[in-house]
Every structure is written in structure tokens, then in C-alpha cells.
């Protein structure tokens, strides 16, 4: 299966931090509207596309939002102080270019720090190239959010860009929607909001849908870089089937079903035991009286940076696994 670089590039270039997912939601809606039977936006902003079926109700979740930086103060010289929206590292952010929704560009730098090992976000600022506060407030207000600014790149093996977390999960869901030929299952594809700040969209949408089974699609870390912590997930080894992270112990029924489908269809896969972090699955499986939930993870290097990297083969394997899973009749 050829990799759809054009779709991946468009997804990662759209500005949509947590709490401001309008742009990416509109794009995804245009992509899927001809392939689903129903489409709606719920009160919190989740996009829900339904492929009707008479079988079990299955929810697929991929989050639309990306990490960002919110302006908390503007000083007399026009420098912006900020807080994090999601997981922002001061060390990764230092010297990076950022962009606001209105197109204003800035660079992140820091005050002089005696020990750079103790660098914190509170020591840092955004320079938008103005001379004073009056010029700054013509462009930026308190509460405005910027995101990392970096371009999409690729070679024969990988893609690298900002916000593959989780635009590449959205990519997998979109490609699956287009490829599914028939399914007896009642499928709800949910592109969730505010995952990076607490799995919020997944929590409310799962309560609304009340699925019989759910699959989250998100990135996971890797252990295949020099001197990385021991972790049996790496690029080009296939899609990753989640066993555990800090938010969930995958339901055995769902985990075993995904393994069975991968093996039946010769889909390369690896098992993911993640000792930190979480995904939308963490909120979904605790909904109402509980939902058997699993996750398809895309191995990704340098998560929450400007150059997140994922394998085209692994991404395509993730699409294949999701399609075969959703086409299979789920009896119980």
C-alpha cells in the first residue's frame, strides 16, 4: 500500500492546539463526509463520523489537538511570558520557532541561567520581534496560543514533523474510513478534542456513544535510539498493540483480538508496554460501567518535539490492522 504523504502533510500543517481545534476539525470533516453515513460535532467540539451497522457499537478515537504555549504576560519591552498547554519541555523548546493563529511568528529563548540543567518554562520568553508592549499587543493578547513551527519532511522510510502526536492517529482513522468496504459493526469514528490536557473529549464522547468496545489510535515512544531506556518498540517493526500505559491495562479480550487479526492477515506488529503517559483509551475504558478498550499505537521517535519521526510502514500497518478489526464481526 502506497503511503499517502499528501494527506499526512496537510494534517500536520494545520494550526489547532488544545481548546482551539476548529481548523483541523473542518479539514477532517471535509475528508470523511463522503465516506460516513452521519456526521456531527458534539457540544465539546468532538467530530463524530458514523458508519452504520446492525452489530456491536464500536468507538474509534484519535485526538485532533496539539501541544502549545499560552501567553500569560507581556512585559514593557514586548517579550511574551507563557505557560504550557500539554507536555512542553523547556530543553526541547529553547531556540524553537513558534507561530500564532494569526500568523505572528516568534522564537523561544531564555534569561541567563547559571545551570542550564535547571532551566524551567518560567525562565523563558517568546520574542516576536517588536520594540515594546504597545507593538506587541497589536499582534498578541493574553491567552493567545502558539504552536511549534516546523515543516513536514520525508524520505523513503519515514516522515518527520511537529504534531504527529496525534495527527498521524487521525491519518490512520481517516484512511481506515475510506478503505472499509463493509462492516456489520456500528462504527463511530471520533476525532477528539483536548486530549493533551486531560483526555477530555474522549471522556464526554464515550459517555454519549456508550460503545460496546473501543480502540484509541495514538503515538507511542520507542526504545531504538542510542542508549535509550530499554523498551521493546522500534520503528519499522510494525504497528504496536498496547498492553499497558499509565492510563490503562488493555482489556485482554481486545488485546487478544488485535493479535489474532494481525496474525491472520500477516500484519507486522509489536507489543507495547509503556511505563508512562496515556491516551484517550484511559478515559474511554472507565466510562459508565466500563468499556473493553484497547489501543493501536504508532511508534514515534522524539514525541512532543518539532521533529517527531514515524515509519511509513508502521503507519500503513496500523491502517491495515484497524480496517481488518472493524470489518470483523464482533459477537461478544
Secondary structure, 3 states (H helix, E strand, C coil): CCCCHHHHHHHHCCCCECCCCHHHHHHHHHHHCCCCCEEEECCCCCEEEEECCCCCEEEEEEECCECEEEEEEECCCCCEEEEEECCCCHHHHCCCEEEECCCCEEEEEECCCCCHHHCCHHHEEEECCCCCHHHHHCCCCCCCEEEECCCCEECCCEEEECCHHHHHHHHHHHHHHHHCCCCCCEEEEEEECCCCCCCHHHHHHHHHHCCCEEEEEEEECCCCCCCCCCCCCCCCCCEEEEEEECCEECCHHHHHHHHHHHHHCCCCEEEEECCCCCCCHHHHCCCCCCCEEEEEEEEEECCCCCCEEEEHHHHHHHHHHHHHHHHCCCCC
